[in-house]
Structures are given as C-alpha cells and as structure tokens.
Amino acid sequence: MADTLTLQLTTTPSLRAPVLLAAFAGWGDGALAGSGAIQHLLNTYETQRLGGFDPDDIYDYTSVRPIAVRKETGERELIWPALDLHACRLPASEHDLLLLMGPEPSLRWRSAATALVETVRGLGAVGVIVLGSYWDRVTHLGRPLLTGRATEPIAIKRLQALDIPESGYQGPTGFSSALLDACARARLLGIGLSARAPHYAQNMTHPPLSYGLLEAVQRLAGLTLNLEALQRAAEQYERLLTERAQQEPRLWQYIQQRAAELGQAPARHDFGGGLWTAIAAGAPPGTEAPSPPSGPPQLPTPAEAVSAVEEFLRRASRGQ
C-alpha cells in the first residue's frame, strides 16, 4: 500500500470548467439510482477514461470481492472492483463533466477523498455533485422525491429554490460524506443529492430516480443532458410496476394513499369510481374484485408491501 494515496491519471485533457458527478454503490446509493444515472451518461456520450485509484489501496476484498468470469476459451479471469474517472464533453453546455462511479471505497476514506478533490481541482473542476439513493416510505408514482446538502450557502439556497429539502439525517454515514467534507475543507463547491426509493420495490433498477437526479443536476449546474432514453425507461417502469401493484388491492391502496400524502399524486377518495375501480380492474383474471371498504383503509405494513411486490416479480419472471 502506497504511503501517499493518489488517483493516477493517464492523460489530462483540456476541459471547460468541468463539474464532477460521482456515485458510489453501497451505503450511500442503496437503490443504485446514482450509479444508474452515471451509467446512463457513460452509455449515452462518448467518454474518455482518465485514470483511477489502485483498487488495492481503497478496497477490502473480503467485503468488495472481485468477480470470476469464464471466457469462451475456457480461461478464467478476475474482474477487480474499480473506481475510475472519465471525461465527458458537453458541447451544448457551459461545463464539461467528470464522471466517477464504482463501489464505495472500504479503506482510507480521508486520503481517498483528499486525493480525489486534488485531482479534479487540477483538471479545472468548479464543483462536485455526489448522487445517491436510500430506501424510504415513498412511492413509485409521480415525481421522484429528492433530498440534498451543500457545502456553500449559495448552493443551499439553490437547492431550496428547486424545492429540494435539506437532509436532516444524523448518524453513521458513507464515503459520499467524506468526499463532501473534503470539498468543504478545500473550499470547492460540493453538493449531495439523494433520491428516496420506494421501500416496497427492492431488488430492481429505478430509472425514474436516476432521471430525477440528472434532471436536478441539469438545473443546478446549468447543463443540457440527453435524457430521452432514460425518460422512456422511467415511464415504462412506472407503468409496469403500477400494473403489478394493482394486482394486490391492499398494496395498491397503500401506494395511492401514501402518494397523496407526499404530494406525488392527487388524492383519490372516491372508491365508487376512482381508486377502487382501478383496483378492481387490476384484479387477477378469474378472481372477484374485493368489496369497497366501509371504514378507514387498512394499509399494509412495509414488510407486507415488500412481500407483495416480490411476489409480483416472481410471477412476472414465470410469465404469469
């Protein structure tokens, strides 16, 4: 292990006041919405790998394990975890991007964060935006709900203007917090954006959350990004998950009620022609639609909601 941790660059391109977008799979990106957002950019734009950390310096391989794959020749290859930096030029925007994505480091957080800030500042970076996600009692309907934090008062005001509330979380944290702390110490603008993921829809990707994060990035940094493919994926995700949720009346009722409480969708209380009609229409073939409730709705527990969605996914995988 090297005495001084560095992010080794193989090239140093000329970029226009770049902004670093970073996401770290793990604690700070439980639903992988931040990682999905950056993966979308890597897939959409022509990018250039600039370098990365030596994985031996930042990973404990008993917690972030390499993956063994077998080639067509029969040979086996180990794919090691990597945290690589890429350049992404945006001719239609005032800023280019630096993209960093990989598993959350498990070692030497302070050294890694300091080295990262020094590296991107040397490339002319004017700010850092860390993208993440966490499970919460929200729904998949309507607009994604985000929380944020920033190292500068002007950025805090910008988040407020975009109706992104400041995170009030206190407790154990992840590498993203270490990076924002390093930004603050170096007087480099740092912003953290986290998407709140529906707790009942785990073990799947969440395109709407990735889209919501990048849409906020556009408005915060004055960028123009190609999000068409991600938007289509988000619309399909909401439609498919809604269709599956409608097959379980109590879960669908919970989702609608919670969406109304959070402002993600209009409240629906007309069980004769609104919500309950939709639930009945979504009942599995050959079953009777349940009767409208006579009293306050009995909402499922989070565990029941998760079990219901998992059952939908099992049915879908079997083609039922």
SVG drawing of the C-alpha trace seen along z (x, -y; Angstrom):
<svg xmlns="http://www.w3.org/2000/svg" viewBox="-69 -32 74 56">
<polyline fill="none" stroke="black" stroke-width="0.4" points="0.0,0.0 1.4,-3.4 2.3,-5.9 0.5,-8.7 -2.8,-7.8 -3.1,-9.2 -5.6,-8.9 -3.3,-8.0 -4.1,-9.9 -3.0,-8.5 -4.0,-11.7 -5.0,-15.3 -7.4,-16.7 -8.4,-20.3 -12.0,-20.6 -14.3,-23.6 -14.9,-24.3 -15.9,-20.7 -18.3,-19.5 -17.6,-16.1 -20.6,-13.8 -19.8,-10.9 -21.8,-7.9 -20.6,-5.1 -22.6,-1.8 -23.1,-0.8 -24.2,-2.6 -24.9,-6.0 -26.6,-4.5 -28.7,-1.7 -31.1,-1.7 -28.3,-2.3 -30.1,-5.4 -27.0,-7.5 -24.9,-4.8 -27.6,-4.3 -27.6,-8.0 -23.9,-8.0 -24.1,-4.7 -26.7,-6.4 -24.2,-9.2 -21.4,-6.7 -23.7,-4.8 -25.0,-7.9 -21.9,-10.0 -18.5,-9.4 -16.3,-9.5 -12.6,-9.2 -11.1,-7.2 -8.6,-9.4 -7.4,-7.1 -8.4,-5.7 -7.3,-4.5 -5.3,-1.3 -8.0,0.9 -5.5,2.5 -5.3,-1.0 -9.1,-1.5 -10.9,1.8 -11.1,4.6 -11.6,7.6 -13.4,9.6 -16.2,7.0 -15.9,5.8 -15.0,9.0 -13.6,9.4 -15.7,11.4 -14.5,14.5 -15.7,15.0 -15.1,17.7 -14.2,16.7 -15.3,18.6 -11.9,20.1 -12.4,21.7 -9.9,19.4 -11.0,17.7 -10.5,14.0 -10.8,11.9 -12.6,8.6 -11.4,6.4 -13.5,3.6 -12.6,0.2 -13.2,-3.5 -12.3,-5.2 -12.6,-8.8 -13.9,-9.6 -14.2,-12.9 -17.4,-13.7 -17.6,-16.7 -20.9,-18.5 -20.7,-20.9 -24.2,-22.3 -23.4,-23.2 -21.1,-25.7 -19.5,-22.9 -18.0,-19.6 -18.3,-16.7 -16.0,-14.4 -17.7,-11.1 -16.7,-8.8 -18.5,-5.6 -17.7,-2.4 -18.2,-0.5 -17.9,-2.6 -14.3,-2.5 -13.8,-0.5 -10.4,-1.8 -8.6,-5.1 -11.6,-7.4 -10.0,-10.6 -6.9,-10.0 -9.1,-8.9 -11.4,-11.9 -8.5,-14.4 -6.7,-12.8 -9.9,-12.9 -10.5,-16.6 -6.9,-17.5 -7.1,-15.6 -10.4,-17.1 -9.3,-20.6 -6.1,-20.1 -8.4,-19.3 -10.2,-22.6 -13.3,-21.4 -15.5,-24.1 -17.7,-21.8 -18.6,-18.3 -22.1,-16.7 -22.5,-13.3 -25.5,-11.3 -27.1,-8.6 -30.3,-7.0 -31.9,-5.4 -35.0,-3.3 -37.9,-5.3 -41.7,-5.2 -42.3,-6.9 -44.0,-5.6 -43.0,-5.0 -45.8,-7.3 -45.3,-10.8 -42.2,-12.9 -39.2,-11.4 -38.6,-12.9 -35.0,-14.1 -33.1,-15.4 -29.9,-17.4 -27.0,-19.0 -24.3,-21.5 -21.1,-22.9 -21.8,-26.6 -24.7,-28.9 -25.3,-29.8 -25.8,-26.1 -28.1,-25.6 -30.3,-28.5 -30.2,-26.9 -31.5,-23.6 -34.3,-25.4 -35.3,-27.2 -35.6,-23.8 -37.8,-22.6 -35.2,-20.0 -35.2,-19.9 -32.0,-19.6 -31.4,-16.2 -31.8,-16.1 -30.0,-12.8 -27.6,-12.3 -25.7,-9.1 -23.4,-6.6 -22.5,-7.7 -20.7,-6.8 -17.9,-7.8 -20.0,-10.5 -20.0,-12.4 -16.2,-12.1 -15.9,-13.5 -18.2,-16.5 -16.2,-17.1 -13.0,-17.2 -14.7,-19.6 -15.6,-21.9 -12.0,-21.8 -10.6,-22.6 -13.2,-25.3 -14.5,-23.5 -18.3,-23.7 -19.8,-20.3 -23.4,-19.2 -25.0,-15.9 -28.3,-14.7 -30.1,-11.6 -33.3,-10.1 -35.8,-8.5 -36.6,-5.0 -39.9,-3.1 -39.2,-0.5 -41.6,2.0 -39.7,2.2 -36.3,3.5 -34.1,5.8 -34.8,3.8 -33.4,0.8 -35.2,-2.6 -34.9,-4.7 -37.3,-7.4 -34.9,-8.1 -31.9,-8.3 -33.8,-10.6 -34.9,-12.8 -31.3,-13.1 -30.0,-14.1 -32.8,-16.5 -31.9,-18.2 -28.2,-18.2 -29.2,-20.0 -30.9,-22.7 -28.2,-23.1 -25.3,-23.2 -26.9,-24.7 -26.3,-21.7 -28.1,-20.2 -28.1,-16.4 -29.6,-13.8 -32.1,-12.1 -34.6,-10.8 -33.8,-7.1 -33.8,-7.4 -37.1,-9.1 -38.7,-6.4 -37.3,-3.8 -38.8,-5.7 -42.2,-5.9 -42.2,-2.1 -41.0,-1.4 -43.9,-3.3 -46.4,-1.7 -45.2,1.9 -44.8,1.5 -48.3,0.0 -49.8,2.8 -48.2,5.3 -49.2,3.4 -52.8,3.2 -53.0,7.0 -52.7,6.7 -55.5,4.4 -54.1,3.6 -50.7,2.8 -52.2,0.6 -54.4,-1.2 -51.3,-1.8 -49.4,-3.2 -52.2,-5.6 -52.7,-6.8 -49.0,-7.3 -48.6,-9.1 -51.4,-11.5 -49.9,-12.2 -46.5,-13.0 -47.8,-15.0 -46.6,-12.5 -50.1,-12.1 -53.6,-13.6 -55.6,-12.2 -58.3,-9.8 -61.1,-9.0 -63.9,-8.0 -64.0,-4.3 -67.0,-4.0 -65.4,-5.3 -61.7,-6.2 -59.2,-4.3 -61.4,-1.2 -62.3,-0.9 -58.7,-0.8 -58.0,1.8 -60.9,3.9 -59.7,3.6 -56.3,4.8 -57.6,8.0 -56.1,11.2 -58.3,13.0 -60.8,15.4 -61.0,13.7 -63.6,11.5 -62.8,7.8 -62.9,7.1 -65.7,5.0 -65.1,1.3 -64.0,0.7 -66.7,-0.6 -64.3,-2.4 -60.7,-3.8 -58.4,-1.9 -56.3,0.8 -52.9,0.2 -50.3,3.0 -47.1,2.9 -43.9,2.2 -43.0,5.8 -46.3,6.9 -45.8,4.3 -42.3,5.7 -43.6,9.2 -46.4,8.3 -44.0,6.7 -41.6,9.6 -44.4,12.0 -45.3,9.8 -41.7,10.1 -41.7,13.8 -45.0,14.1 -43.6,11.9 -40.4,14.0 -42.6,17.1 -44.7,15.3 -47.9,15.5"/>
</svg>
